[in-house]
Amino acid sequence: MKYVNSSLFLFSALWMLLPTSIIAVLPGTWPAAGNPPPANANYTSLIDRSKIRNAPLNQATQGTPNCPATDTYCYWTCTLCTRNDTDIIRCPKSLDWGLTLDDVLDYLDTQNVKVTFFVIGANVYQNPDILQRAFKAGHQIGVHTWSHTALTSQSTEVVIAELKYTIDAIKAAVNVTPKYMRPPFGDYDDRIRDISTQLGLKPTIWDLDTNDWMSADDPTFRLSWITGNFNEWVSDPTLKSTGHISLEHDLYNQTAAQIPLVVPILLKANYSIKTVHDCVGDPSAYV
């Protein structure tokens, strides 16, 4: 998946299906929602800049990344390049499936299924109670930046702020410090890896994409393709050697309605649905 409209690809829309009357704002002083946060000198001081590879800022136009002729810095958005020493890409064990979603918490509770939620810091600030519900239910909470911006387009200082403000918001809401992050749009390179690593975060991507994010703007997209993808994946013998991490969204009602259709497909095929940290053998999702 390449760049898409920033209104899409929101892993942190945990708040859509719950009554607004219970919403509370996280105490404290936080950056404004909707835009990248300003650089924070205290956060920047946590990073040793000499250990950050000097990948250039990506001056991308909306929807079109600026791909270099030679991918020196392992830029996933353009070449799907990954680094085995830092990146979480798939579940290594066959028949393990890391499901990364948003809400549908009631349904997941009835199925006793635990998944990974990568959350936007500004949403945590505005709706901490919903994050608390997901955390108490046993779902993994990870970082999806403060404002859902393309990280390679931001300065090192702003990238640090995007990640650290979100870490601190999660800590303030549920009293844990996450260890996993997902870059919005899958937009990351070696500079983003190095910053994430120094902040104690494991970059987490996916190896199977439902492309359900297309359903909002593409009138030719058929929702049946989502379940069709899962049926094909679980039937493909070439995908049996490892487990997988799939990308799916419930930001919109039409895609949220597919989640209860997808889970039975995986369970019937004998896959174990797990949080990302569990499927990669990490005993804890948090520091």
N, C-alpha and C positions, 0 to 999 in steps of 0.2 A: 504494500500500500504506500503510495506516495503522498505528497501534500494534499490535503483536502481543506475545504472551508472550515474555518476555526470553530464554527458552531457545531461541527460534527466531532466524532472521535472522542467524546467526553466520557472517559471511564468513570468519572466521579458524579454522575447524575443520580446519586443514591436517593435524592430527595423527591423524586417525581411522584411517587405513589402514596405518600403519607400526608395526613392533614396538615395544612399550614398553621393551624392553631397551636401546634406543639413546637414550632420553630423558635429557637432561641439563638442569640448571637454569642459567640465565644468571647469571654472577657479578655481584655488586654488591648494593646495598640497594634493594629495590623495595617498593611498596605491596602489601598483601594482595590476592589474587585474589578476584573475585566481588562487590566493592563499589566504588563510586566512590572514587578516591584522595583523601587529604586535600589541602587547599590547600598549595602549596609557595611560600613567599615569593620564592625565587630565580626560579621560573618566572613568578610574577605580575609581578615587576619588569621582565620583558621586554616587557610590553604597555603601550601608552599608552591608558589608559582613556578619555581624551577623544575617541578615535577609534572608540569602540565605541557603536553605537546602543543606546538604552536600552529594548530590548524586554523586557517583563516576564517573570519566570519563569512557566513554564506548569505550573500545579498540576493535573496530569492524574491521574485515577484509572487503575488498570491497565486497559489496553485502550481507554481513551476519552480522547483529547486534549481539552483545554479550549479550544475554538475561539472566538476573539473575534468579535464581531458585525461588526467592520470590520478587515480584515487590513492594518494599518498597516506591519507589519514583515516582509512577504513570508514568511509562515509556510507552508512547503511541505506540512507534514503535514495542514493543513486545506484549503488552497486550491490546492496544486500550483504555487504562485508560485515563479518562479525569477528570478535576476538575470543578465543576459547578461554583465555585466562581471566576474563572479566564478565563476559556476557552470558545471561541466562536465555536460552533459545528454545529448548524443548525439555520435556521430561525424559531422562535417560532410560528409565525402565519401561520395557514393553507393557502395554495395557494400563499405563498411568496417563491420566489426562488432566492437565492444568487448565481449568476453566476460568477465564478472566472476564468478569461481567460487571454490571452495576447493581440495580436494585432487586426486584422480585424477591424480597426477603421472605415474605410469607410462604411463597412456593418452596424456596430452598429449605426453609425450616421443616415443611411437611415431608420433604424427601431426605432430610438429614444430610444434605450436601453442603460442603464447605468450599468456597471459591475465593479468589483474590480480587479485591477492589483496589484499583489505583485511583487515588482521589486528588482532586484539585484543592489546593490550600484555601483559596477564596471561598469555596463551597463549605469547607470544614469550618471556617470562621463564621459563616452565615447560618450553618445548620449543624452544630455539633451533636445534637441529640440523635440525629439519624445515623451519624458515624458511630456513636456509642451503641446504638442498637445492633449495627452490623458487627462491631467488635465483640460485644457480649455474646452474640450468636456463634462466635468461633471462626468468623471469616478473617482472612488475612487482609491487613491494611497496608498499602504501599503508596509511594509518592508519585504524583502525576503532574508536578510543578504547581506554582501558585496561580498562573493565569492561562495555562494551556497555550503557550507560545512555542514556536519552533526554536529550539535551544541553540542550534548552530548559527542563528541569525542574531544572537545576543552577545554582548560583551561577557568576558569571564566574570566580572563583578556581578552582572545581572543574573547570569546562570547560577552563581552561588546563591544569590538572594532567592531566586525561583525555587531552588531545592530546599534551602535552609528554612525559609519562612514556612514551607509546607511541613517539613519535619517538626518544627516547633508547634505548629497548629495541631498536628496529630497528637503530639505529646501533651499539649494543653487539654485536648478533648478527651483522650482515652488513656493518658499516662503511660504510653509506650513510645519508643523511638524506632521507627521502621528501618529496615535494612535493604528494602527493594524499591527500585524506581522504574517507571516506564516513561521514556521520552515521548511527548506528544508527536503524533504523526510518524513515530518511529524515526524521528529526526535526531541523529546523534553521530558523532565521530570520535576520534581519539581524544580531542580536547574535552568533550563532554564526559567520556569515560574516566579521564584522569580526575576531573573535578568530582564526579560522583564517587569514585573510589576513595578520595581523600575525605569525603563527607560520610563515609561508611555505607554507601549505597551500592547495590548490585544492579547494573542496567539489565532490564528484563524486556525481551522482545517476544516474538511468537514465530512459529513455523507454519501455522495454518491460519488463513484469514478468510472469514465468511464473506467479506466485502459488503456486509449489511449496511455499512455507513453510506453506501451509494443510494440507499432507498429514499433518502430525503430529497435529493435533487435530480435523480435520474428516473424519468417516468417509464423507462423501459425495464427497470429493475423489477424482478419478480420475487416476492417474499418466499415463494416455494423453493427458490435457489438456496436459501439458508439451510433448511433441513436436507435439501438435496446434497449440499456439500458434505454434511455430516454422514449421510448414508453412504456416499461415495468413499469418504475417508475411512470409515470403519470397515468397509468391504475391500479396501485396496491392500493386497498382500505386501506391496512394497513399503507400506507404512507400519508394518508390524514389528520391525526390528527395534524401534524405540517407542517411547511415549511421546506425547505432544503437548504443546501449549497453543490454544486457539484464541482468536480474537473475535469478540462478539460484543454488541452494544444493546443497551435497552433505553437509550436516550429518548427514543420515539415509541409511541404506543405500538406501532406496527412491528417493530423489531423486538420490543419487550415481550410481545405475545408469542414469539418464537422460542423463548427460553424453555417453557414447559414442554415444548415439542422436541427440543434437542436433548435434554437430559435423559429421557427414556431411550433414545437411540444409542447413547453411549453406554448406559447401564445394560441394555439388552445385548450389546456387543462385548460385554464382560470387561469394559473399561472401569477403572477406579477413578472417580472424579476427586481431585485433590487440589489443595492450595498449591501455589507455585513452590513455596519453601518446602512443603512436605514432599512434593514429587521429585525435587532435586536432592533430597536427603539432608536438608538443613533442619535441625531440631527446633529452631525458633525463627519466627519472622521478624524478631525485634532484637535490638541491642540488649 
